[in-house]
Amino acid sequence: MAIARPHLTLEAFLRLPEEKPALEFEEGVVTQKVSPKTKHSRLQLVVAQKLDAAGAANKVAMAFTELRATFAGRSVVPDGSVFRWARIPRAPDGGLENDVVTPPDVVVEITSLEQSATALVRRCLWYVANGVEIAVLVDPEDETVLIFRPNAVPLPVAGEDAIDLQSVLPAFRLSARELFAALLPD
């Protein structure tokens, strides 16, 4: 949902108080994320756990959910983000930095019924054009995943096809079918 704030700059946006669901800033427009429903929430949890398990144990990468990242003139809150270990935003004391001003290595967006899939495709294309190595778009309604990389055609993934994040997370192993199985409680 767009929020009318004429002539709002990125700097002015960043001074606004945080809201839930989060506000985002793209091309001068402030929008509010859609509140996640059951499928979205479950997939976000499963993806984050799998990403973190593949990266954090060996100090290869670290996964985050709903992490605000401000770069290339936008301030966005993807459903999931991954930073290679050497690129984790760190404060001067070595702990985690609160304000992220660099693009993640991987971002994950999960569609919701209230969202435009086309808008999320455009966002994923923007991610990979602005420093993100891999953008992943998960669609729970048709149980497909699209993988975006810079200067490449988006790769559709379904069924037993692997969600390939090997260039960032060599230990990550997950097929589309395994991911969407999380939506079918026993």
C-alpha positions as a Python dict, from the first residue, in 0.01 Angstrom:
ca = {
    (1, 'M'): (0, 0, 0),
    (2, 'A'): (144, 338, -101),
    (3, 'I'): (157, 610, 161),
    (4, 'A'): (131, 967, 32),
    (5, 'R'): (431, 1173, 142),
    (6, 'P'): (509, 1417, -138),
    (7, 'H'): (875, 1490, -212),
    (8, 'L'): (1001, 1262, 62),
    (9, 'T'): (1374, 1201, 36),
    (10, 'L'): (1554, 885, 143),
    (11, 'E'): (1711, 1078, 431),
    (12, 'A'): (1368, 1197, 549),
    (13, 'F'): (1229, 845, 514),
    (14, 'L'): (1507, 703, 731),
    (15, 'R'): (1409, 947, 1009),
    (16, 'L'): (1051, 813, 1018),
    (17, 'P'): (965, 586, 1312),
    (18, 'E'): (958, 214, 1233),
    (19, 'E'): (615, 62, 1179),
    (20, 'K'): (477, -289, 1159),
    (21, 'P'): (453, -412, 896),
    (22, 'A'): (766, -230, 785),
    (23, 'L'): (772, 73, 558),
    (24, 'E'): (987, 66, 245),
    (25, 'F'): (1120, 344, 20),
    (26, 'E'): (1152, 300, -355),
    (27, 'E'): (1187, 576, -614),
    (28, 'G'): (1051, 842, -380),
    (29, 'V'): (745, 638, -281),
    (30, 'V'): (684, 497, 67),
    (31, 'T'): (497, 167, 83),
    (32, 'Q'): (408, -63, 367),
    (33, 'K'): (483, -435, 346),
    (34, 'V'): (189, -669, 341),
    (35, 'S'): (121, -844, 671),
    (36, 'P'): (227, -1208, 625),
    (37, 'K'): (-35, -1481, 623),
    (38, 'T'): (21, -1845, 720),
    (39, 'K'): (189, -1973, 399),
    (40, 'H'): (414, -1671, 370),
    (41, 'S'): (515, -1684, 735),
    (42, 'R'): (587, -2057, 728),
    (43, 'L'): (797, -2035, 409),
    (44, 'Q'): (990, -1739, 550),
    (45, 'L'): (1078, -1938, 861),
    (46, 'V'): (1178, -2253, 670),
    (47, 'V'): (1388, -2063, 415),
    (48, 'A'): (1568, -1867, 688),
    (49, 'Q'): (1643, -2182, 888),
    (50, 'K'): (1777, -2366, 580),
    (51, 'L'): (1987, -2067, 470),
    (52, 'D'): (2134, -2015, 815),
    (53, 'A'): (2204, -2387, 864),
    (54, 'A'): (2394, -2394, 534),
    (55, 'G'): (2604, -2090, 619),
    (56, 'A'): (2643, -2004, 986),
    (57, 'A'): (2781, -2334, 1120),
    (58, 'N'): (3089, -2311, 896),
    (59, 'K'): (3109, -1932, 908),
    (60, 'V'): (3037, -1908, 535),
    (61, 'A'): (2733, -1681, 559),
    (62, 'M'): (2461, -1561, 793),
    (63, 'A'): (2087, -1536, 723),
    (64, 'F'): (1847, -1268, 845),
    (65, 'T'): (1471, -1215, 820),
    (66, 'E'): (1298, -881, 768),
    (67, 'L'): (1633, -695, 770),
    (68, 'R'): (1620, -336, 644),
    (69, 'A'): (1887, -271, 382),
    (70, 'T'): (1944, 79, 245),
    (71, 'F'): (2145, 95, -76),
    (72, 'A'): (2129, 233, -430),
    (73, 'G'): (1875, 499, -329),
    (74, 'R'): (1621, 260, -176),
    (75, 'S'): (1543, 124, 168),
    (76, 'V'): (1388, -222, 148),
    (77, 'V'): (1300, -504, 386),
    (78, 'P'): (1323, -835, 201),
    (79, 'D'): (1166, -1142, 359),
    (80, 'G'): (1512, -1299, 386),
    (81, 'S'): (1871, -1187, 336),
    (82, 'V'): (2207, -1361, 338),
    (83, 'F'): (2548, -1202, 382),
    (84, 'R'): (2873, -1388, 322),
    (85, 'W'): (3067, -1407, 649),
    (86, 'A'): (3324, -1146, 546),
    (87, 'R'): (3044, -906, 441),
    (88, 'I'): (2822, -930, 750),
    (89, 'P'): (2751, -570, 853),
    (90, 'R'): (2957, -518, 1168),
    (91, 'A'): (2975, -242, 1425),
    (92, 'P'): (3315, -109, 1535),
    (93, 'D'): (3311, -349, 1833),
    (94, 'G'): (3275, -648, 1596),
    (95, 'G'): (2910, -712, 1679),
    (96, 'L'): (2629, -686, 1428),
    (97, 'E'): (2565, -342, 1280),
    (98, 'N'): (2207, -222, 1312),
    (99, 'D'): (2203, -6, 1000),
    (100, 'V'): (2274, -205, 683),
    (101, 'V'): (2389, 11, 392),
    (102, 'T'): (2524, -255, 157),
    (103, 'P'): (2338, -502, -60),
    (104, 'P'): (2302, -855, 74),
    (105, 'D'): (2456, -1141, -126),
    (106, 'V'): (2118, -1318, -147),
    (107, 'V'): (1768, -1183, -96),
    (108, 'V'): (1445, -1379, -73),
    (109, 'E'): (1102, -1239, -148),
    (110, 'I'): (785, -1443, -92),
    (111, 'T'): (468, -1347, -275),
    (112, 'S'): (144, -1284, -90),
    (113, 'L'): (-203, -1283, -243),
    (114, 'E'): (-227, -906, -183),
    (115, 'Q'): (96, -834, -376),
    (116, 'S'): (164, -787, -742),
    (117, 'A'): (391, -1065, -867),
    (118, 'T'): (506, -829, -1143),
    (119, 'A'): (616, -571, -884),
    (120, 'L'): (817, -839, -703),
    (121, 'V'): (978, -952, -1030),
    (122, 'R'): (1077, -588, -1095),
    (123, 'R'): (1217, -568, -742),
    (124, 'C'): (1422, -886, -790),
    (125, 'L'): (1559, -749, -1117),
    (126, 'W'): (1649, -426, -933),
    (127, 'Y'): (1825, -625, -660),
    (128, 'V'): (2056, -805, -902),
    (129, 'A'): (2119, -486, -1098),
    (130, 'N'): (2233, -315, -777),
    (131, 'G'): (2480, -551, -614),
    (132, 'V'): (2278, -851, -495),
    (133, 'E'): (2429, -1172, -637),
    (134, 'I'): (2111, -1383, -622),
    (135, 'A'): (1747, -1283, -574),
    (136, 'V'): (1498, -1560, -501),
    (137, 'L'): (1125, -1512, -560),
    (138, 'V'): (908, -1777, -392),
    (139, 'D'): (546, -1817, -504),
    (140, 'P'): (350, -2045, -269),
    (141, 'E'): (35, -2040, -482),
    (142, 'D'): (188, -2215, -784),
    (143, 'E'): (476, -2371, -589),
    (144, 'T'): (749, -2222, -803),
    (145, 'V'): (1068, -2034, -733),
    (146, 'L'): (1240, -1788, -968),
    (147, 'I'): (1615, -1738, -934),
    (148, 'F'): (1753, -1403, -1054),
    (149, 'R'): (2119, -1334, -1123),
    (150, 'P'): (2286, -1031, -1281),
    (151, 'N'): (2279, -1033, -1662),
    (152, 'A'): (2086, -1360, -1680),
    (153, 'V'): (1734, -1472, -1761),
    (154, 'P'): (1542, -1565, -1443),
    (155, 'L'): (1557, -1940, -1383),
    (156, 'P'): (1228, -2110, -1289),
    (157, 'V'): (1252, -2388, -1031),
    (158, 'A'): (974, -2638, -953),
    (159, 'G'): (929, -2994, -830),
    (160, 'E'): (1257, -3178, -775),
    (161, 'D'): (1463, -2892, -925),
    (162, 'A'): (1726, -2761, -684),
    (163, 'I'): (1718, -2403, -561),
    (164, 'D'): (2075, -2322, -665),
    (165, 'L'): (2257, -2084, -430),
    (166, 'Q'): (2591, -2265, -458),
    (167, 'S'): (2795, -1956, -548),
    (168, 'V'): (2712, -1805, -206),
    (169, 'L'): (2615, -2109, 2),
    (170, 'P'): (2792, -2423, -123),
    (171, 'A'): (2625, -2638, 147),
    (172, 'F'): (2269, -2524, 66),
    (173, 'R'): (2054, -2814, -56),
    (174, 'L'): (1682, -2766, -109),
    (175, 'S'): (1446, -2855, -391),
    (176, 'A'): (1127, -2666, -465),
    (177, 'R'): (925, -2972, -361),
    (178, 'E'): (1106, -2991, -24),
    (179, 'L'): (1045, -2621, 35),
    (180, 'F'): (674, -2635, -40),
    (181, 'A'): (633, -2955, 164),
    (182, 'A'): (658, -2722, 466),
    (183, 'L'): (305, -2609, 377),
    (184, 'L'): (163, -2958, 430),
    (185, 'P'): (167, -3036, 802),
    (186, 'D'): (150, -3408, 879),
}
